[in-house]
């Protein structure tokens, strides 16, 4: 596996990366509610000519959430269309895992750290999950959850590094949880380039999807996702 296209649009950051033979090119911009306009211009800039296969892409990775409902739909719809048209497999990468991987690449956390990744879910809630690292990769240990900050309770104990814009809600977390937080990294955002090592690991484990299997993961059960074939014609 030498060519990967990665797309992450679950947060206010629109992020796209291309890895060919280990060389990574990326584009990202913090632009709330503009992902639909930005995504394809970024793709055109990074992959300007020919089909994805002709430019060396063999796999498409996408951030599957949790995150913005609209942002997740944008990524999934784009990946479905690209995978169908180019005959490529896809791999779904949890957005909170990308956040943990971004913190590790930037050197903000150590290999033996435990991180509580948390994103603002709006409506006075946070998306959260606990990750640890093995062989430089972020591995899920607990979660994900969507809940009010005051209702966030972990089964595990020990020191935590809190990562993501959910840090803004730290004072609303239960007192017992706040006592375990030894550092906060509010400025870390999930970057598409950090999906690449996670995507390679999933590909090697056979965890790939056909285009019709591409869909976001919504932590809130009441939200349902319709694949492209189920959406019907737009008026």
C-alpha positions in Angstrom: 0.0 0.0 0.0 1.7 3.2 -1.2 -1.1 5.7 -2.0 -3.7 7.0 0.4 -6.2 9.8 0.2 -7.4 11.0 3.6 -10.4 13.3 4.3 -11.4 14.7 7.7 -14.3 17.2 7.9 -16.0 16.2 11.2 -15.0 19.5 13.0 -14.7 23.1 12.0 -11.4 22.1 10.3 -11.6 20.9 6.7 -8.5 18.7 6.2 -7.3 16.7 3.2 -4.0 14.8 2.9 -2.4 12.6 0.2 0.3 10.1 0.9 2.3 8.7 -2.0 5.3 6.4 -1.2 5.5 7.9 2.3 5.5 11.5 1.0 2.6 13.5 2.4 1.0 16.6 1.0 -1.9 18.2 2.9 -4.3 21.1 2.9 -6.4 22.2 5.9 -8.4 25.3 6.9 -10.5 26.2 9.9 -13.7 27.2 8.1 -17.0 26.4 9.8 -19.8 25.6 7.4 -17.6 26.0 4.4 -16.4 22.4 4.0 -18.6 21.7 1.0 -16.9 24.5 -0.9 -13.4 23.8 0.3 -13.2 20.0 0.0 -13.2 19.6 -3.8 -10.9 22.6 -4.4 -8.4 21.0 -2.0 -8.8 17.7 -3.8 -8.2 19.4 -7.1 -5.1 21.1 -5.8 -3.6 17.9 -4.3 -4.6 15.6 -7.1 -4.9 17.8 -10.2 -5.0 15.4 -13.2 -6.3 12.0 -14.1 -8.2 9.5 -12.0 -7.2 8.8 -8.4 -5.7 5.4 -9.5 -3.7 7.1 -12.2 -2.2 9.4 -9.6 -1.2 6.5 -7.3 -4.2 6.4 -4.9 -5.1 2.9 -3.7 -7.2 3.6 -0.6 -9.5 6.4 0.6 -9.6 7.0 4.4 -12.3 9.2 5.9 -13.1 10.5 9.4 -16.3 8.7 10.3 -17.1 10.7 13.5 -18.4 11.5 15.9 -18.6 15.1 14.9 -20.7 17.7 13.0 -23.7 16.1 11.3 -23.2 18.1 8.2 -19.4 17.7 8.1 -19.7 13.9 8.4 -22.2 13.7 5.6 -20.0 15.8 3.4 -17.0 13.5 3.9 -19.1 10.3 3.5 -20.8 11.5 0.3 -17.5 12.6 -1.2 -15.8 9.3 -0.4 -18.7 7.2 -1.6 -18.7 9.0 -4.9 -14.9 8.8 -5.3 -14.7 5.2 -4.3 -17.5 4.2 -6.7 -16.1 6.1 -9.6 -12.6 5.0 -9.2 -13.2 1.4 -7.9 -11.3 2.0 -4.7 -11.8 0.6 -1.2 -12.3 2.9 1.8 -11.5 2.7 5.5 -13.3 4.5 8.3 -11.2 6.2 10.9 -12.8 7.5 14.2 -12.4 11.2 14.5 -11.5 11.1 18.2 -8.8 8.5 17.3 -7.4 11.0 14.7 -7.4 13.6 17.4 -5.3 11.3 19.7 -3.0 10.6 16.8 -2.6 14.3 16.0 -1.5 15.0 19.6 1.0 12.1 19.4 2.6 13.3 16.1 2.9 16.8 17.4 4.9 15.5 20.4 2.3 16.9 22.9 1.8 13.5 24.5 4.2 10.5 25.2 3.8 6.9 24.2 2.7 5.8 27.7 0.2 8.6 28.2 -3.6 8.0 28.4 -5.6 10.7 26.6 -9.2 11.7 27.0 -10.2 13.1 23.6 -13.2 15.4 23.7 -14.9 17.6 21.2 -17.7 20.2 21.6 -20.9 18.4 20.4 -22.9 21.6 20.7 -26.3 21.5 22.6 -24.3 21.5 25.8 -22.7 18.1 25.2 -19.3 16.7 24.4 -18.1 13.8 22.3 -15.5 11.9 24.2 -13.3 8.7 24.2 -10.2 7.4 26.0 -7.2 6.4 23.9 -3.8 4.9 24.7 -0.9 4.2 22.4 0.7 1.0 21.1 3.4 0.9 18.5 2.8 4.7 18.0 -0.9 4.2 17.1 -3.9 5.5 19.0 -6.0 2.6 20.3 -9.5 3.0 21.7 -9.9 2.0 25.4 -13.3 3.5 26.3 -16.1 5.2 24.5 -17.1 7.0 22.5 -19.9 8.9 24.3 -22.1 11.8 23.7 -23.2 13.4 26.9 -23.2 16.5 29.0 -19.8 17.3 30.5 -21.2 16.7 34.0 -22.3 13.2 33.1 -18.9 12.0 31.7 -17.8 9.1 33.9 -14.9 6.7 33.0 -14.4 3.2 34.1 -10.6 3.5 34.1 -8.5 5.5 36.5 -5.1 7.2 36.4 -3.7 10.4 35.0 -5.2 11.8 31.8 -4.3 14.3 29.2 -7.4 16.1 27.9 -7.2 16.8 24.2 -9.5 18.8 21.9 -11.9 21.7 22.2 -13.8 19.8 24.8 -11.2 21.2 27.2 -13.4 24.3 27.4 -15.8 22.3 29.5 -13.3 21.0 32.0 -14.8 22.9 34.9 -18.1 21.2 34.2 -16.7 17.6 34.3 -17.3 15.6 37.5 -14.8 16.6 40.3 -13.4 13.0 40.4 -12.6 13.2 36.7 -11.1 16.7 36.9 -8.7 15.4 39.6 -7.2 13.0 37.1 -6.5 15.6 34.3 -2.8 16.5 34.4 -2.7 18.5 31.2 -5.0 20.1 28.6 -4.4 20.5 24.9 -7.3 22.6 23.6 -5.7 23.6 20.3 -5.2 20.1 18.9 -7.6 19.4 16.0 -8.0 16.1 14.0 -5.8 16.4 10.9 -6.1 14.2 7.8 -2.4 13.4 7.7 -2.8 11.6 11.0 -5.4 9.3 9.6 -2.7 7.7 7.3 -0.9 5.4 9.9 -4.3 4.4 11.3 -5.6 3.7 7.8 -2.6 1.6 7.0 -3.1 -0.5 10.2 -6.8 -1.0 9.3 -6.0 -2.0 5.8 -3.4 -4.5 6.9 -6.0 -6.0 9.3 -8.5 -6.3 6.4 -10.9 -3.6 7.8 -11.8 -2.1 4.5 -15.2 -1.0 3.2 -16.8 -1.1 -0.2 -18.3 2.2 -1.4 -21.8 1.2 -0.3 -20.6 0.5 3.2 -19.2 4.1 3.7 -21.2 5.9 6.3 -20.6 8.1 9.4 -20.9 6.9 12.9 -23.4 8.9 15.0 -23.0 8.5 18.8 -26.5 9.8 19.2 -28.8 7.0 18.2 -31.7 9.3 17.3 -29.8 10.5 14.2 -29.9 8.3 11.2 -27.8 8.3 8.1 -29.0 7.5 4.6 -26.6 6.2 2.0 -26.5 8.0 -1.4 -28.8 5.3 -2.9 -31.4 5.9 -0.2 -31.5 9.7 -0.4 -33.6 9.9 -3.5 -33.6 12.8 -6.0 -33.2 16.3 -4.7 -36.1 18.6 -5.6 
